Amino acid sequence: MSTRAGERARVADAPFTWLLRQALQQPAADLRPGSRPDESDSDGRILACGVCLAAVTSPAERMVVAGSHTHSFENPHGIAFHIGCFRATTGCVTVGDASTFFTWFPGHTWQVAVCARCRQHLGWLFRSGEGRFHGLILDRLVELDEPA
């Protein structure tokens, strides 16, 4: 990417980065046990869409669900996904209706979550009576320094 194109992308992301910072400062609903894995290395970093580099969430939003932050699953078509669980995202939107079909987390509904900018499939939003979390496909995210 040229320097000029990079500067334009950074300027275009400025309002989105501000929104991400604001959202991450708000308290989020927890799932039990809901502890955050190793936050010490997440200062000044964001997780972004691997296609368009839009900010999606922060490493500080990682959480434990069903005993682990990461999980590996296959869908009914045999496609494997390695996901990480995150408390909140500001760079995802959900599409379609919530479903319980073939849910990977018993008692949870799921909805497809896509990048709010380019619509790349990034994972799923899982909901239950205890709370909600995003299961994001880890190889579709990139970790970046947060823009200044």
C-alpha positions as CSV (number, residue, x, y, z in Angstrom):
1,M,0.0,0.0,0.0
2,S,1.4,3.4,-0.9
3,T,2.1,5.9,1.8
4,R,-0.7,8.2,0.5
5,A,-3.2,5.3,0.4
6,G,-2.1,4.3,3.9
7,E,-2.7,7.8,5.2
8,R,-6.1,7.9,3.6
9,A,-7.0,4.6,5.2
10,R,-5.8,5.8,8.6
11,V,-7.9,9.1,8.2
12,A,-10.9,7.1,7.1
13,D,-10.5,4.8,10.2
14,A,-10.1,7.7,12.7
15,P,-13.9,7.9,13.6
16,F,-14.1,4.1,13.7
17,T,-11.0,3.9,16.0
18,W,-12.6,6.5,18.3
19,L,-15.8,4.4,18.4
20,L,-13.8,1.3,19.2
21,R,-12.1,3.0,22.1
22,Q,-15.4,4.3,23.4
23,A,-17.1,0.9,23.2
24,L,-14.2,-0.9,24.9
25,Q,-14.4,1.5,27.9
26,Q,-18.0,0.4,28.5
27,P,-18.7,-2.5,30.8
28,A,-19.6,-5.7,29.0
29,A,-21.8,-8.5,30.0
30,D,-19.9,-11.5,31.4
31,L,-20.4,-15.2,30.9
32,R,-19.2,-17.4,33.7
33,P,-16.4,-17.8,34.4
34,G,-15.6,-15.0,31.9
35,S,-12.1,-14.3,33.0
36,R,-9.8,-12.5,30.5
37,P,-6.8,-14.4,29.4
38,D,-3.4,-12.6,29.6
39,E,-4.3,-9.0,29.0
40,S,-0.7,-7.8,29.7
41,D,0.3,-7.8,26.0
42,S,-2.7,-6.1,24.5
43,D,-2.0,-2.4,25.2
44,G,-2.1,-0.3,22.1
45,R,-3.1,-3.3,19.9
46,I,-6.3,-4.0,17.9
47,L,-7.6,-7.1,16.1
48,A,-8.6,-6.1,12.6
49,C,-10.4,-7.8,9.6
50,G,-7.8,-9.6,7.6
51,V,-9.4,-8.4,4.3
52,C,-9.9,-4.7,4.8
53,L,-8.0,-4.0,8.1
54,A,-11.0,-2.4,9.8
55,A,-10.7,-2.5,13.6
56,V,-12.9,-5.4,14.9
57,T,-12.1,-5.8,18.6
58,S,-9.2,-5.6,21.1
59,P,-7.1,-8.4,22.6
60,A,-8.3,-7.1,26.0
61,E,-11.8,-8.4,25.1
62,R,-10.7,-12.0,25.0
63,M,-12.6,-14.2,27.4
64,V,-12.9,-17.8,28.5
65,V,-16.0,-19.8,27.5
66,A,-16.5,-23.5,28.3
67,G,-13.0,-23.6,29.9
68,S,-11.0,-22.0,27.1
69,H,-10.6,-18.8,25.0
70,T,-10.0,-20.8,21.8
71,H,-12.1,-23.7,20.4
72,S,-11.9,-25.8,17.2
73,F,-15.2,-26.9,15.6
74,E,-16.6,-28.3,12.3
75,N,-19.8,-27.2,10.8
76,P,-22.3,-29.7,9.3
77,H,-20.5,-29.4,6.0
78,G,-17.2,-30.5,7.5
79,I,-15.6,-27.1,7.3
80,A,-13.3,-26.6,10.3
81,F,-13.0,-23.3,12.2
82,H,-10.6,-22.3,15.0
83,I,-12.3,-19.5,17.0
84,G,-11.5,-17.2,19.9
85,C,-14.1,-15.9,22.3
86,F,-14.5,-12.2,22.7
87,R,-16.6,-10.2,25.1
88,A,-17.4,-7.3,22.7
89,T,-16.7,-6.2,19.1
90,T,-17.4,-2.9,17.4
91,G,-16.4,-4.0,13.9
92,C,-18.9,-6.8,13.4
93,V,-22.5,-6.8,12.4
94,T,-24.8,-9.8,12.5
95,V,-26.7,-11.1,9.5
96,G,-29.6,-13.5,9.3
97,D,-31.8,-14.9,12.1
98,A,-30.6,-16.4,15.3
99,S,-30.5,-20.2,15.3
100,T,-29.9,-23.1,17.6
101,F,-29.2,-25.6,14.8
102,F,-25.9,-27.3,15.3
103,T,-24.8,-24.8,17.9
104,W,-21.3,-25.4,19.2
105,F,-22.2,-24.0,22.7
106,P,-25.2,-25.8,24.2
107,G,-27.9,-23.4,25.4
108,H,-26.8,-20.7,23.0
109,T,-28.3,-19.3,19.8
110,W,-25.9,-18.1,17.1
111,Q,-25.9,-15.5,14.3
112,V,-23.4,-15.0,11.6
113,A,-21.1,-12.1,12.3
114,V,-19.4,-10.2,9.4
115,C,-17.0,-7.3,9.1
116,A,-19.0,-4.0,9.4
117,R,-16.9,-2.6,6.5
118,C,-16.3,-5.3,3.9
119,R,-18.8,-8.0,5.0
120,Q,-16.1,-10.7,5.3
121,H,-17.5,-13.6,7.4
122,L,-15.6,-13.2,10.7
123,G,-17.5,-15.5,13.0
124,W,-20.7,-15.7,15.1
125,L,-22.5,-14.0,17.9
126,F,-23.6,-16.5,20.6
127,R,-26.4,-15.6,23.0
128,S,-27.9,-17.3,26.0
129,G,-29.8,-16.3,29.1
130,E,-26.4,-15.8,30.8
131,G,-25.0,-13.4,28.3
132,R,-23.4,-13.1,24.9
133,F,-20.0,-13.3,23.2
134,H,-18.5,-13.4,19.8
135,G,-16.7,-16.4,18.5
136,L,-14.3,-15.0,15.9
137,I,-12.4,-17.0,13.3
138,L,-8.8,-16.4,14.4
139,D,-7.2,-16.8,11.0
140,R,-9.5,-14.1,9.5
141,L,-8.1,-11.5,12.0
142,V,-4.8,-9.7,12.1
143,E,-3.3,-8.0,15.2
144,L,-2.1,-4.4,14.5
145,D,-0.8,-1.4,16.5
146,E,-3.6,0.9,17.3
147,P,-3.5,4.0,15.1
148,A,-2.3,7.1,16.9
